[in-house]
C-alpha cells in the first residue's frame, strides 16, 4: 500500500478509507453486521494496509464507533491508524441531541471518544451543514475541540460549495482551525460535484474522500440483487432514479470490466480514485470479496479511452445527498 498526503496537511493515509456504517447492530438497520461479523473486515483492512477508518456517532446510534474502537485496539496500535467520526444527525428525540450547536458538538465529541476508547480522533467531521445554527457558533466550537486536543483535524461532508466556502472564509478570517477535508457524494452515476465543489477543494488544498463510489452497489451490478440493503435503501432509490442513463453507465462499466477481465466494482473504484483531487474513496465491505476488489481497483490504471467510455453516458441530474 502506498500512502498519500491528506490534502495540504502532513497526514498520510491509505488511498482507500474503510467506511464503517455497515458495522454495529442490525437493530438499527437490518443490513448492518453485528460485532462478531464486523471484526474480520476491520482486521482484513488493516492486513491490506488500510490505515484510514471512517464512522459516525449516528451509525447504529453509537454502536459502530464502539465496534470499530474495540477492533482497532485489539488489532493495531493507536498511532498507526487514522480514525474519523462525524457529528450532526439526531442521536435521540431530545431537542439538543442533534445539529451543530456548541452544546451538541462538545457533548458529542466526548461521547464519541468514550465509545471509540481513545483520547482523540484524527478527523472530526460535520456530517452536514446546519442551517439552524450560526456558523460562528459551530466553527468556534470545532476550534475548541481541536485546541483541547480531542481532534487533530476537522472536516466537512456533503453541502453546497457556497456553504463550504463561507465556512472556510470565516475560519481563515478569524484564525480558527480550518477544515482539511470534504466527504461528498461522488461516483460515475452522480457527478454534479465536478461543477463547483471539486474545483473549490483543489483550489483550497482540501482532501476529498467521496462516499458511495459504487453508487450504493449500482455500479457493481447489485441493483435488484434482492439483498436487504438493496430492498430497504430508500435513500439510494431516490438518488439513483434515472434508469435509462444509469443503465447506460452500468453497461459502460461492465464493458470496460469485461475487456479487462476484472469485476465491475474494480473499474468503478478505479475511476473514482483517479479523478483530480480525490484522496481516498470511502468503501464499505460486507462480503468477502469487497475489500480485495477495492484494493485492486485503486491499483487499476484506466486509459483515456476507457475513461471517455465510462463518462460518455452521464447527463446532468438534480443535486442529491445534501440532506
C-alpha positions as CSV (number, residue, x, y, z in Angstrom):
1,X,0.0,0.0,0.0
2,X,1.3,3.4,-1.0
3,X,0.2,6.2,1.4
4,X,-0.9,9.6,0.2
5,X,-0.8,13.1,1.6
6,X,-4.2,14.2,3.1
7,X,-4.8,17.4,1.2
8,X,-2.5,20.2,2.3
9,X,-1.8,18.6,5.7
10,X,1.2,16.5,6.6
11,X,-1.0,13.5,7.4
12,X,-0.5,10.3,5.3
13,X,-3.5,8.0,4.7
14,X,-4.2,4.9,2.6
15,X,-5.8,5.8,-0.7
16,X,-8.9,3.9,0.5
17,X,-10.9,4.6,3.6
18,X,-13.0,1.8,5.2
19,X,-16.4,3.2,5.9
20,X,-18.0,1.6,9.0
21,X,-21.7,2.3,8.6
22,X,-22.1,-1.4,7.9
23,X,-20.8,-2.3,11.3
24,X,-22.8,-2.0,14.5
25,X,-26.1,-3.6,15.2
26,X,-28.8,-4.9,12.9
27,X,-31.4,-3.4,15.3
28,X,-30.6,-0.1,13.7
29,X,-30.7,-1.2,10.0
30,X,-31.4,-4.9,9.1
31,X,-28.4,-5.0,6.7
32,X,-25.9,-3.9,9.4
33,X,-23.4,-6.6,10.6
34,X,-23.1,-7.3,14.3
35,X,-19.8,-7.0,16.1
36,X,-18.7,-10.7,15.6
37,X,-19.4,-10.4,11.8
38,X,-17.8,-6.9,11.6
39,X,-14.4,-7.6,13.2
40,X,-12.9,-9.8,10.4
41,X,-13.4,-7.0,7.8
42,X,-11.7,-4.4,10.0
43,X,-8.8,-6.8,10.6
44,X,-8.6,-7.6,6.9
45,X,-8.5,-3.9,6.0
46,X,-5.5,-3.5,8.4
47,X,-3.8,-6.5,6.9
48,X,-4.2,-5.0,3.4
49,X,-2.6,-1.8,4.6
50,X,-5.6,0.4,5.0
51,X,-5.0,2.8,7.9
52,X,-8.0,5.1,7.4
53,X,-11.3,4.3,9.1
54,X,-14.5,6.4,9.0
55,X,-17.5,6.1,11.2
56,X,-20.2,8.5,12.7
57,X,-22.0,8.8,16.0
58,X,-25.3,8.2,14.3
59,X,-24.3,4.9,12.8
60,X,-26.1,2.3,14.9
61,X,-26.6,5.2,17.3
62,X,-23.0,4.9,18.6
63,X,-22.5,1.1,18.3
64,X,-20.5,1.5,15.1
65,X,-18.0,3.7,17.0
66,X,-17.8,1.1,19.8
67,X,-17.3,-1.8,17.5
68,X,-14.6,0.0,15.5
69,X,-12.8,1.2,18.6
70,X,-12.6,-2.3,20.2
71,X,-11.4,-3.8,16.9
72,X,-8.7,-1.2,16.4
73,X,-7.5,-1.6,20.0
74,X,-7.2,-5.4,19.5
75,X,-5.7,-5.4,16.0
76,X,-3.5,-2.3,15.8
77,X,-1.6,0.4,17.6
78,X,-3.4,3.7,18.0
79,X,-0.7,5.8,16.4
80,X,-0.8,3.5,13.3
81,X,-4.4,4.3,12.3
82,X,-6.4,7.4,11.3
83,X,-9.8,7.5,12.8
84,X,-12.6,9.8,11.6
85,X,-16.0,10.2,13.1
86,X,-18.9,12.6,12.5
87,X,-21.5,14.8,14.3
88,X,-24.8,16.3,13.2
89,X,-27.7,13.8,12.9
90,X,-30.1,13.2,15.8
91,X,-28.9,10.7,18.5
92,X,-32.2,10.7,20.4
93,X,-35.5,12.5,20.5
94,X,-34.1,15.2,22.8
95,X,-34.1,18.7,21.1
96,X,-30.4,19.4,21.8
97,X,-29.1,16.0,20.9
98,X,-28.6,16.9,17.2
99,X,-27.2,19.6,14.9
100,X,-24.1,21.7,15.2
101,X,-24.7,23.9,18.3
102,X,-21.8,24.4,20.7
103,X,-23.7,22.3,23.2
104,X,-24.2,19.4,20.9
105,X,-20.7,19.4,19.4
106,X,-18.9,19.5,22.8
107,X,-21.1,16.8,24.2
108,X,-20.8,14.7,21.1
109,X,-17.0,14.6,20.9
110,X,-16.8,13.4,24.4
111,X,-19.4,10.7,23.8
112,X,-17.7,9.6,20.6
113,X,-14.2,9.4,22.3
114,X,-15.7,7.3,25.1
115,X,-17.3,4.9,22.6
116,X,-14.2,4.7,20.5
117,X,-12.0,4.2,23.5
118,X,-9.4,6.8,22.6
119,X,-8.3,10.2,23.8
120,X,-8.6,11.8,20.4
121,X,-9.9,11.3,16.8
122,X,-7.7,12.2,13.9
123,X,-10.5,13.8,11.9
124,X,-13.8,15.2,13.3
125,X,-16.3,15.8,10.5
126,X,-19.5,17.8,10.5
127,X,-21.9,15.3,8.8
128,X,-24.0,18.0,7.1
129,X,-24.4,21.8,7.1
130,X,-26.7,23.1,9.9
131,X,-28.9,25.9,8.6
132,X,-30.4,26.4,12.1
133,X,-27.1,27.3,13.9
134,X,-24.9,30.4,13.3
135,X,-21.7,29.3,11.5
136,X,-19.6,31.3,14.1
137,X,-21.0,29.1,16.9
138,X,-20.3,25.9,15.0
139,X,-16.8,26.9,13.9
140,X,-15.7,28.3,17.3
141,X,-16.9,25.1,18.9
142,X,-14.9,23.0,16.5
143,X,-11.9,25.1,17.1
144,X,-12.3,24.4,20.9
145,X,-12.3,20.7,20.1
146,X,-9.1,21.0,18.2
147,X,-7.4,23.2,20.8
148,X,-8.4,20.8,23.6
149,X,-6.6,18.0,21.7
150,X,-9.7,16.0,21.2
151,X,-9.4,16.1,17.4
152,X,-6.2,16.5,15.3
153,X,-8.1,17.9,12.2
154,X,-11.6,18.8,11.3
155,X,-13.6,18.1,8.1
156,X,-16.9,18.6,6.4
157,X,-19.4,16.5,4.5
158,X,-22.0,17.0,1.8
159,X,-23.2,20.5,1.3
160,X,-23.2,23.2,-1.4
161,X,-19.9,24.7,-2.5
162,X,-21.0,28.2,-1.5
163,X,-21.8,26.9,2.1
164,X,-18.4,25.3,2.3
165,X,-16.5,28.4,1.1
166,X,-18.5,30.5,3.6
167,X,-17.2,28.3,6.4
168,X,-13.7,28.3,5.1
169,X,-13.6,32.0,4.8
170,X,-14.9,32.6,8.3
171,X,-12.2,30.2,9.7
172,X,-9.5,32.0,7.7
173,X,-10.6,35.4,8.8
174,X,-10.8,34.5,12.5
175,X,-7.8,32.3,12.9
176,X,-9.8,29.2,13.7
177,X,-8.9,25.6,13.0
178,X,-9.7,25.1,9.3
179,X,-11.4,22.2,7.5
180,X,-8.9,20.0,5.8
181,X,-11.3,17.5,4.1
182,X,-14.6,17.2,2.2
183,X,-16.5,13.9,2.3
184,X,-19.0,14.2,-0.6
185,X,-21.3,12.2,-2.8
186,X,-19.4,11.3,-6.0
187,X,-19.4,8.4,-8.4
188,X,-19.9,7.6,-12.1
189,X,-23.7,7.9,-11.7
190,X,-23.5,11.2,-9.7
191,X,-21.0,13.7,-10.9
192,X,-22.6,17.0,-10.0
193,X,-19.7,17.7,-7.6
194,X,-17.5,18.3,-10.6
195,X,-19.2,21.7,-11.2
196,X,-18.2,23.6,-8.1
197,X,-17.2,21.5,-5.1
198,X,-14.3,19.6,-6.6
199,X,-12.7,22.7,-8.2
200,X,-13.1,24.5,-4.9
201,X,-11.4,21.7,-3.0
202,X,-8.5,21.6,-5.4
203,X,-8.0,25.3,-5.2
204,X,-8.1,25.3,-1.3
205,X,-5.9,22.2,-0.8
206,X,-8.8,20.2,0.6
207,X,-8.6,16.4,0.7
208,X,-11.7,14.8,-1.0
209,X,-12.9,11.5,0.4
210,X,-16.0,10.7,-1.6
211,X,-18.7,8.4,-0.2
212,X,-20.6,5.8,-2.3
213,X,-18.1,5.4,-5.1
214,X,-20.1,2.4,-6.2
215,X,-23.4,4.3,-6.1
216,X,-24.7,2.1,-3.3
217,X,-23.8,-1.0,-5.3
218,X,-25.4,0.2,-8.6
219,X,-22.1,0.3,-10.4
220,X,-21.2,-3.1,-9.2
221,X,-24.4,-4.6,-10.6
222,X,-26.0,-5.0,-7.2
223,X,-29.2,-3.1,-8.1
224,X,-32.1,-5.6,-7.9
225,X,-29.9,-8.2,-6.2
226,X,-32.6,-8.9,-3.6
227,X,-30.3,-8.1,-0.6
228,X,-31.7,-6.5,2.5
229,X,-29.7,-3.4,1.7
230,X,-30.9,-3.1,-1.8
231,X,-34.5,-3.7,-0.8
232,X,-34.6,-1.2,2.0
233,X,-32.3,1.6,0.9
234,X,-34.9,4.2,0.2
235,X,-32.2,6.9,0.0
236,X,-30.5,5.2,-2.8
237,X,-33.7,4.6,-4.6
238,X,-34.4,8.3,-4.5
239,X,-30.9,9.3,-5.6
240,X,-30.5,6.8,-8.4
241,X,-33.8,7.1,-10.3
242,X,-32.8,7.9,-13.9
243,X,-32.9,4.4,-15.1
244,X,-32.0,4.9,-18.7
245,X,-28.9,6.9,-18.0
246,X,-27.9,4.7,-15.2
247,X,-28.3,1.5,-17.2
248,X,-26.1,3.0,-19.9
249,X,-23.4,3.9,-17.3
250,X,-23.6,0.4,-15.7
251,X,-23.3,-1.1,-19.2
252,X,-20.2,1.0,-19.9
253,X,-18.6,-0.1,-16.6
254,X,-19.3,-3.7,-17.4
255,X,-17.9,-3.4,-20.9
256,X,-14.6,-2.0,-19.6
257,X,-14.5,-4.6,-16.8
258,X,-15.1,-7.5,-19.3
259,X,-12.4,-6.2,-21.5
260,X,-10.0,-6.1,-18.5
261,X,-11.2,-9.4,-17.1
262,X,-12.0,-7.8,-13.7
263,X,-15.2,-7.2,-11.7
264,X,-17.2,-4.1,-12.4
265,X,-16.6,-2.8,-8.9
266,X,-12.8,-2.5,-9.6
267,X,-13.4,-0.3,-12.6
268,X,-15.9,2.0,-10.8
269,X,-13.4,2.4,-7.9
270,X,-10.5,2.9,-10.3
271,X,-12.4,5.8,-12.0
272,X,-13.4,7.5,-8.7
273,X,-9.9,7.1,-7.2
274,X,-8.2,8.6,-10.3
275,X,-10.2,11.8,-10.6
276,X,-8.3,15.0,-9.8
277,X,-8.2,15.9,-6.2
278,X,-9.6,12.6,-4.9
279,X,-7.5,11.3,-2.0
280,X,-9.4,8.3,-0.6
281,X,-12.8,7.0,-1.6
282,X,-14.8,5.5,1.2
283,X,-15.7,1.9,0.6
284,X,-18.0,-0.4,2.6
285,X,-17.3,-4.1,3.0
286,X,-19.8,-6.8,3.9
287,X,-18.9,-9.6,1.6
288,X,-15.5,-11.5,1.4
289,X,-14.6,-10.0,-2.0
290,X,-15.4,-6.4,-1.3
291,X,-12.0,-5.3,0.2
292,X,-10.0,-7.2,-2.3
293,X,-11.9,-5.6,-5.2
294,X,-11.4,-2.2,-3.6
295,X,-7.7,-2.6,-3.2
296,X,-7.4,-4.0,-6.7
297,X,-9.4,-1.1,-8.0
298,X,-7.1,1.6,-6.8
299,X,-4.3,-0.2,-8.5
300,X,-6.1,-0.3,-11.8
301,X,-4.9,2.4,-14.3
302,X,-7.6,3.3,-16.7
303,X,-6.7,4.6,-20.2
304,X,-8.0,7.9,-21.5
305,X,-10.2,5.9,-23.9
306,X,-11.7,3.8,-21.1
307,X,-12.4,7.0,-19.0
308,X,-14.1,8.5,-22.0
309,X,-16.3,5.4,-22.5
310,X,-17.2,5.4,-18.8
311,X,-18.1,9.1,-18.7
312,X,-19.9,9.4,-22.0
313,X,-23.4,8.3,-20.8
314,X,-23.7,10.8,-18.0
315,X,-26.2,13.6,-18.1
316,X,-26.8,16.4,-15.6
317,X,-29.1,15.5,-12.7
318,X,-30.5,17.1,-9.6
319,X,-28.2,17.6,-6.6
320,X,-28.6,14.6,-4.2
321,X,-27.1,13.7,-0.8
322,X,-27.0,17.1,0.9
323,X,-30.0,16.3,3.3
